Amino acid sequence: ADRLSATAGAYVTWDGQGKPGVLLAGPLAKLTLALAAQGRDVTAIGGLDAEAGLRSLMVTTGADTGRFADRNPYVADNANTFGQAYSVLALARTKRGVPEEAVRYLLRTQCASGGYRLMPGDGTSCLSDADTTALVVQALLTVPRTPQVADSLARAVGWLLSKQDATTGAFGGTGPTAAVNANSTGLIAQTLAATGQRDQTARAAAWLRSMALTEGRDAGALAYNADALVDARANGVDDVTRDQWRRSTAQAVLGLGVPVFGHIGVRDPAPVEPVVPADPGPKDPGPGGPGPGDPGPGGPDPHGRPVAVASPATIRPGQTVTVNGRGFGPGRPVTAAIT
């Protein structure tokens, strides 16, 4: 917490890059939530009033009223539903609470299927994303359970349950992460536990435990997926793969009994009675097709973002990687960094 406070400016602004005037909604929301959960005064974090800064990023007029948007004069606003959910989670821990407009905007990002979309958009397509839906559910557990919130929770949890892999009990994400993986499974299992879905949570947790290394200096680390586990058993966790293991373990443990973000040190939320969706929505086309925010079956989404997908995602020296891009206009330069 001390380290976060001391380096807050570097995380949420671009001042250190010689680009003043930037304040990033998602990073600021995460910072505020993390330090609020530690009992820190979020109005004075390394010289930054994080709460006031976050509230200042909420749009107050027009169709996007209630949305937390980046303040960035240099590039396009990249704030998304994940950041919106984190903003609600963070402000729920403050004395002033969550603005009603922020909750209403969050509810408007729900797809007809019951899941929630990752990127904002006003097109006719709406591709639900499992990770985003899980975090939105956690955010909605922290606000008053009005009829609208209760209905949204029931449909979102029902949609998540419909996405659980029948064979493994694990979950996948969307687009490049559509296959079952520890990151999605950890976050979703954490959410399902908080909403009272015990059997489904237990199945997901069992799969997560099966992804653990049990021998060697990295014993206890949790693999991103079964392929990563097989590779580590044969080759170890080396400099090529260590970052993936670090990230997958950090999120996988969420599904092994960690309280939901908004209720750490507070109280347990009331359970949710899920409603199974009659229509699960558009089928996720996986790595080769549209991802969150890309044009879907219903038509183009004007807020779509270019996407580049590497296959395989992790390579070793001497191997070949293919990068497929979509959504890039003619003549647009693309820079790819492979590590």
Protein Blocks (a to p, Z undefined) as FASTA:
>chain_A
ZZmmmmmmmmmmcklnopghiacfklmmmmmmmmmmnopafkbgghiafklmmmmmpcfe
djkgoiacdddfkbccfbdfklmmmmmmmmmmpmnlpafklmmmmmmmpcfkopacfbgc
fbfbdcddfklmmmmmmmmmmpccdfklmmmmmmmmmmmmmmpcfklopacdehjlmpgc
fklmmmmmmmmmmnopaklmmmmmmmmmmmpcfedjkgoiacfblmlmmmmmmnopafkl
mmmmmmmmmmmmmmnopacfklgoiaccddddddddfbgbjadebjmlccehiacfkocc
fkbccddddddfbdcehiacddddehiaehiacddddZZ
